[in-house]
Structures are given as C-alpha cells and as structure tokens.
Amino acid sequence: MDRSALTRSALCLSPTRTTPSSKAPSARRWAAPGTPSVPSRSSPCPKNTNLLIRGGLLFSVGVFLALVLNLLQVQRNVTLFPPDVISSIFSSAWWVPPCCGTASAVIGLLYPCIDSRVGEPHRFKREWSSVMRCVAVFVGINHASAKVDFANNVQLSLTLAALSIGLWWTFDRSRRGFALGVAIALLATLTTQLLVYNEFFQYTSPDFLYIRSWLPCIFFAGVITMGNIGRQLALYEHKLLQKTHQD
C-alpha cells in the first residue's frame, strides 16, 4: 500500500474537530430574526416602575376607604368638621383622603419590604379572596364604631379591640405584623390628637385626650388591612415576573 493511501485512511479514522466559527451559524439558526436579546441582569427601571404602580394602587385604595369610612363617621356625628368644608357629598375636608392615601401607600409598601428584609415571606392565606374578606371585616369594624350603640365607651373600646385583634389573627398572625400595626396605630393616634388640639376637626364626646378611646383599634385594623393588600400586590408582582422570565 502506498503512502497516499495510508494518509487517506488515517484522515478518515481521525475524530472531526469543530471550530468555534462552525458553531456560530447553528446558534444563530435557533434565534428568530428580529428577536431582541435577553440581558443577563435585569434593569432597575422595571422594578421602580412596578413599585410606583403598587404605590399608586395602594394610594387609590386608601383614598376610597377614607371617603367611605369618613362618610359613616360624619353621618353618625362621630366626627365634626367646620361648616365651610362640608360642601360635598363625601362631607370630608380636602386633606383627609390624600393623607389617608399616602399613609396607605407607605404601609402597603412597608409590610412586604420588612418581610424581604427579615427573609421570611408571609405565606399565611395569600390569596385575593382572603384580602377581600379582610377589607370587609375592617369596614365592618369601622361601621360598628359609628352605628352600634353600646352602654359606655369602655365597652365599645374593648369590643373593637377584640375585633381588631381577631382581624390580625385571622388574616395575618405574624409577630412583625402585630408590632408594626401597634406602632403605626400609636403614631396615628398621636397625630390625630395634635390635629384635634389645633382645631382641624373634633370628636363628639371625647373620652381620651381630645379623641375617642376606640380610635387606636380602628387604626390598628386599618394598618393590618393595608399591609395585607400590600403583601398580596407584592406576591402578585413576584409571580408575574417569574412567569415572564420563564416565557
């Protein structure tokens, strides 16, 4: 056998090596023309945009609840505003709904932020039906404070305190949620006392430093409710982003 035949047989038996340039066309064939490339790191802009959207939704919910619940209080003559501001169907001062909306946005964003910082996501009853029931119970507690007649303010305050704690136990059950609710309720109560002292509005039959003794219970229930809504919105956003990345 001559040398040329041996060389051809050796080339046939040797393994074929693929160069990096030969892989590029096959990789390009899998990508559809005009498909944008997916970056390895997510840009901070979508995260900030989602944060603003959640804040806007929480603000809207807070404004709506403030208008509805304050209407119940004014109709029952629990809260009295000066006559010059009772000029609309909502019977509320102009600054009340924006303040409540801002507080709702802060609370709704603070709850999931603390959950992420602690590293223990809140998974108890994380569905929209539970959130709607929590809102309904909160409205019912506020309605009871304005419509139901009790023998004295102490009995009313104890009843609303039990209902508020029951709302936390039914829809939250986290120690950080309880602690944050108590802290914000005390801060809101102090702020309300300062507003009443400066005659922005007043309460009929105040029995606790210019205000009603059951007001901290209402604030606590409201904090738990807005925290529940904020957690659910954050969970929905997380699931939506996961689904987008998988697609």
N, C-alpha and C positions, 0 to 999 in steps of 0.2 A: 504494500500500500504506500502510495507516495505521500510526501509531506503535505500537499494541499488537501488531500482527503482527510488526513489526521486533524488538520486545523479546522476544517468544516465540522467534523464530528465533535470536537471539543467545544466549539461555539454553540452547537445545538444542546449539549449537555449542561452548559454553564447556566446558573439562575439569572433571570432577567432582572435588571435593576431599573427602578423607575426614578427618574429625576424629579426634583421639586417642580420644574416647569411643566411636567406632564400631568401633575395633579391639579394644577390651577384651572385648566379648561373644564375638568369633570366637576369641580366645586362650583364653578360659575354656572354650569348647566342646571344645577338644582335650584338656583335662585331665579325667580321670575323677573323678567325685565321690568325695571322701574320700581322694584321693591326697596323701600328705604332700609338701611342697615340699622340694627338694634344696638344702641350703645351699651357698653358693659356696666356703666354706672348710671343710675337714674339721676336726672336733673332735679335740683331743688325747686324749680318753678312749679311742677305739678303738685308737689307736697304743699307748698304755700297756697296754691290755688284751692286745693281741697280744704285746707284749714280755713280759708276765708269763706268758702261755701258753707262749711259746717257752722262757722260763727254766724253767718247771715241767717241760716235756718233757725238756729237757737235764738237769735235776736227776735225773729219774727214770732216764734212760739211764745217767747216771754212777753212781747207786746200784746199779743192776742189774749193770753191768760190774764195779764194785768187789766186789760179793758173789761173782760168778762167778770172777773172776780171783784174788781173795784166797783163795778156796777151793782153787784149784790150787796156790798157793804154800804154804798150810798143809799140804795133803796131802803135798806133796813135802818138808816140813820145811825149806823155804827161809826162811819167816818163823815166828817163835815168839812167841806171846802168853802172858801169865801164865795159870796154870791156872784162875783164878777167872773168866776171861772166855770160856773155851772151853765154853760152855754151850748152844750152839745148833748147828743143822745147818750154819750158814754158818761156824762157827768163826772169828768175827771180833769184835773189840772194837766196842762200840756206836758209837764216834765215827768209825770208818773210813768206813762208807758215806755218812753226811751230809757229811763233809769232801770226799770224792771227788765227791759230787753237786754240792756248792756250787762246787768248782773246775771241774767240767764245765760248769755253767751260765755261769760267768764267762767261760771260754774260748770256749764256743759263741756267746756274745753279743759277745765282743770281736772275733772274726775278721771278721764282716760289718760291724761298726762301723768298724774300721780300713779295710776296703775302701771304704766310703762316704766316709770322710774323705779318703782318698787320691784318690778319684774314679775308680778303676779296678776295676770289679766283677770278681770272679773267675768266669770262664766256662769253666774247664777241667773237662770231664767233670761237668757239672752235671745229674746225674740220680740217682734213688734207687738204681738198681742199682749204680752206682759207689760210693755211700755204703755199701751193704751189703757190697760186696767189701772196702772199706777197713776196716770193722769186723771182718770175718772175718780179714783179714791181721793186724790188731792183736791179736786173740785168739790167732792162731797164733804170733805173736812171743812173747807172754806165756807161752803153753803151752810153747814151745821152751825158754824160760829156766828152766822148772820141771821139764820132763820129759826133755829131751835131755841126755845125758851127754857132756861134752867133756873133752879131755885136761887142760886147765887153764882158769882163769878168764880169762886173756888171750885165748885162742882163742874162748871164749864171748862175751866182750865185743866183740871185733872182728866176729864173726858177727852179733850183734844190732845193732851199729852199722850194718853194711852193709844189713841187712834194714830197719832204721828209715829210713835214707836212701832206700832203694828204695821204701818206702811213700810218703815225701814226693814222690819223683819221679814215681811212678805216679798219685797222686791229688791232688797239689797243684801243684807246680812253680812256686810264687810265691816271690820272694825275701823278701817280708814275712812269708809263712807260715813259711819256714825260720827267719828271725831270731826271730820270736815263739816258735816251738817251742823253739829253743835257750835263749832267755832264761827261759821258764817251766820248762823241764826243769832248768836250773841252780838256779832258785829252789826247785823242788820237792825237788831233791836236798839242798839245804842244810837245808830244813825237816825232811826225813826224818832227816838226821844229828842235828839237835837233838832230835828225838823219841827216837831210839835212845840218844843220850847221856844223856837224862833217864829212860831205862829204861821208856818206854811199851811198847816191844817191842824185839826184837832179831833179827838175821840170823845164821844159821848160817854159819860160815866167812867172816866179813867180810874183805875184802881191800882196802878203800878207805875209810879213815876211818869205821869202825864199820858200813859198809854194803857191798853188793856192787858191784863196778865196772861192771856192766852196767845198773844201775838207771837212770842218766840216759837210756839208749837206750829203755827202756820208757816213761819219762816223755815223751820226745820223740815217740814213736809215738802215745802217748795224746793228746797235745796236737794233733797233726795230725788224728787221727781225730775228736776232738770239734769241732775247728774246721771240718772237712768237714761234719759233721752240722749245726752251727750255720749255715753258709753255705747249705746246702740248705733248711733251715727258713725262713731269711730270703727266699730266692728263691721258695719256695712261697707265702709270705705276700704277697710283692710281686705275683706272678701272680694270686693270688686277689683282691687289692684292685683290680687292673686290670680283671679280669673283672667285678667288682661295679660299678665305675664305668661300664663300657661298657653293662651291662644297665640 
